[in-house]
Amino acid sequence: MERKDIVTLKGGPLTLLGDEVKIGQKAKDFKALDSNLAEKSLADFKGKIKLIASVPSLDTPVCDTEIKRFNDEASKLSKDLAIIFISMDLPFAQKRFCQEFDINKVKTLSDHRDADFGLKFGVLIKELRLLARAIFILDREDSVKYVEYVKELGNPPNYDAALKSLKELI
């Protein structure tokens, strides 16, 4: 499924592949790789509240700020919370980034192999084979409680709205 003009890059329209995720849906399980090349899925975070952030690349200023902000916020919230960042970055690059910037509360996963997450959450950018910037918040039963597809790739998500939604679940 192709969805046009949902996101832009410097104002230019892009095409997202996959179905749009909507509040109230049960989140689809997905497969991605952790920094040790182990396959992970949504089931690995069973019973936890989840904030899943898809980003184009950790090595961009907006993504860098976003992961650091959620890493800091995570330390103030519940232990029943999993914050997961997913990008097309290679697992090695994600590991290096997290070590360099002391990112220890956020789990990073790479979708580079199969784009499984990107397709199932409707964030795979056809023209770039990168993931669009989006936030998904799931409750303990994997029901979608919050969704934000950020219109312009270079813009940050609405931190306040996402954190408010998280705090309502904790």
Helices and strands as residue ranges (DSSP letters): E 2-9, E 12-17, E 31-33, E 39-41, G 42-45, E 49-54, H 61-74, E 81-87, H 91-100, E 106-110, H 116-120, E 124-125, E 130-131, E 134-138, E 144-149, H 159-169
